[in-house]
């Protein structure tokens, strides 16, 4: 992650967050609010050897200094029957002043506390759902440029990203705040 002065183009700071690689590092963007920048890291295996360990997870940096505010390494929660599953984040994320909302490669939708990185909510979407049309849908990995949408007490996400060795799916999910 790099901080660059917008007027001069001068580098202010740089912080290496993930290991990086072919399918690794920051994939589809970061989010910033209230002096913090939130960095989702995928660091998925790609068949190559690296001098550093993988660091999939969610991380928060101080936007002024680049120092880590908190680190949220991803645990491997993949089930045995999931043949295409990895921890980490390969999709766009959403933030509010209190929350970071992110879908993971393992199919989990998580909400983090912006101040300390605590996971406040975790929902496994890599399951079968009854669809409103009477059919079924199946969730999968989160990936790409489509971030979770938080709007008027609802959270709208698409689950399933069958590209670049990610878990496919076809679920559009809408959650409501109780």
C-alpha positions in Angstrom: 0.0 0.0 0.0 1.4 3.4 -1.0 0.4 6.9 0.2 1.2 9.6 -2.4 0.8 13.3 -2.0 -1.9 14.2 -4.6 -0.3 17.6 -5.4 3.4 16.7 -5.8 3.2 13.0 -6.5 5.8 12.5 -3.7 5.7 9.1 -1.9 4.6 9.7 1.7 4.9 6.1 3.0 4.7 2.5 1.8 3.7 -0.6 3.8 3.9 -4.1 2.6 0.8 -5.9 3.9 0.5 -9.1 1.9 3.0 -11.5 0.4 1.9 -10.8 -3.1 2.1 -13.1 -6.1 0.1 -14.1 -9.2 -3.3 -14.5 -7.4 -2.3 -12.6 -4.2 -2.0 -9.2 -2.5 -4.6 -6.5 -2.9 -7.0 -7.7 -5.7 -9.9 -5.3 -6.1 -9.2 -2.3 -3.9 -9.1 -0.9 -0.5 -11.4 1.4 1.5 -10.6 4.4 3.8 -12.6 6.3 6.4 -11.8 8.4 9.5 -8.0 8.2 9.2 -7.9 4.4 8.6 -7.3 2.5 5.4 -8.6 -1.1 5.2 -6.7 -3.6 3.1 -8.1 -6.9 2.1 -5.4 -9.5 1.2 -5.9 -12.7 -0.8 -2.4 -14.3 -0.9 -3.8 -17.4 -2.5 -1.4 -20.2 -3.6 -0.3 -20.0 -7.3 2.2 -22.9 -7.5 5.3 -20.6 -7.0 7.7 -20.4 -4.1 8.0 -17.1 -2.2 10.5 -16.0 0.4 7.6 -14.8 2.7 4.7 -16.6 4.2 1.1 -16.0 3.0 -0.8 -13.4 4.9 -4.5 -13.6 3.8 -6.8 -11.5 5.8 -8.1 -8.0 6.6 -5.7 -5.3 7.8 -6.0 -1.6 8.9 -3.4 1.0 8.5 -3.1 4.6 9.8 -3.6 6.7 6.7 -1.2 9.3 7.9 1.8 7.0 8.8 1.1 3.6 7.2 1.5 1.9 10.5 -0.7 -1.1 11.3 -3.7 -0.3 13.5 -4.7 -3.9 13.6 -4.2 -7.2 11.8 -6.9 -9.7 11.0 -5.3 -12.8 9.5 -7.8 -15.2 8.0 -8.3 -18.6 9.5 -8.8 -21.5 7.2 -12.5 -22.4 7.7 -12.9 -24.4 4.5 -14.9 -27.5 4.8 -13.5 -30.9 3.6 -16.0 -31.2 0.7 -15.0 -27.7 -0.6 -12.4 -28.6 -3.2 -11.9 -24.9 -4.4 -11.6 -22.9 -1.2 -9.0 -20.7 0.3 -8.9 -18.1 3.1 -8.4 -14.4 2.2 -10.1 -11.6 0.3 -10.2 -11.1 -3.5 -13.1 -8.7 -3.8 -13.9 -5.1 -3.2 -15.0 -4.1 0.4 -17.3 -1.6 1.9 -16.8 0.5 5.0 -18.8 2.7 7.3 -17.4 4.7 10.2 -18.0 1.7 12.4 -17.8 -1.3 10.1 -15.8 -3.0 7.4 -17.9 -5.4 5.3 -16.1 -8.0 3.2 -16.8 -11.2 1.4 -14.1 -13.8 1.5 -12.7 -16.3 -1.0 -14.0 -19.0 1.4 -17.6 -17.8 0.9 -17.9 -16.1 4.3 -19.4 -12.7 4.6 -17.8 -10.9 7.5 -18.3 -7.6 9.3 -15.3 -6.2 11.2 -15.2 -3.4 13.9 -13.2 -0.6 12.3 -11.5 0.3 15.6 -10.0 -3.0 16.6 -10.6 -5.6 13.8 -13.0 -7.8 15.9 -15.2 -9.9 13.7 -18.8 -8.8 14.7 -20.7 -11.1 12.3 -19.7 -14.0 10.1 -22.1 -15.7 7.7 -21.2 -18.7 5.5 -22.8 -18.1 2.1 -21.2 -21.1 0.4 -24.4 -23.1 0.9 -27.6 -23.7 -1.0 -30.5 -21.2 -0.7 -34.1 -21.2 -1.6 -34.5 -18.6 -4.3 -37.5 -16.2 -4.4 -38.5 -17.7 -7.8 -38.8 -21.2 -6.3 -35.5 -22.6 -7.6 -32.3 -22.9 -5.6 -29.2 -20.8 -5.6 -25.7 -21.6 -4.3 -23.3 -19.2 -2.8 -19.5 -19.4 -3.3 -16.4 -17.2 -3.2 -16.6 -13.4 -3.2 -14.4 -11.7 -5.7 -14.2 -9.0 -8.3 -15.1 -5.3 -8.2 -18.6 -5.8 -6.8 -18.5 -4.7 -3.1 -21.2 -5.4 -0.5 -23.9 -2.8 -0.7 -25.2 -1.4 2.6 -28.4 0.7 2.1 -31.2 1.6 4.4 -30.8 -1.3 6.9 -30.1 -3.9 4.2 -26.9 -5.6 3.1 -26.9 -6.8 -0.5 -24.2 -9.1 -1.8 -23.6 -11.5 -4.7 -22.0 -14.8 -3.7 -20.1 -16.9 -6.2 -17.0 -16.0 -8.3 -16.0 -18.9 -10.5 -12.9 -17.2 -12.0 -9.2 -17.7 -11.3 -9.7 -20.9 -9.2 -12.4 -19.4 -7.0 -15.6 -21.1 -5.8 -18.4 -20.6 -8.3 -22.0 -19.7 -7.2 -25.0 -17.8 -8.3 -26.6 -16.3 -5.2 -27.8 -12.7 -4.8 -28.4 -12.3 -1.0 -30.2 -9.6 0.9 -29.8 -9.3 4.6 -31.8 -6.9 6.9 -30.9 -5.4 10.2 -33.2 -6.6 13.0 
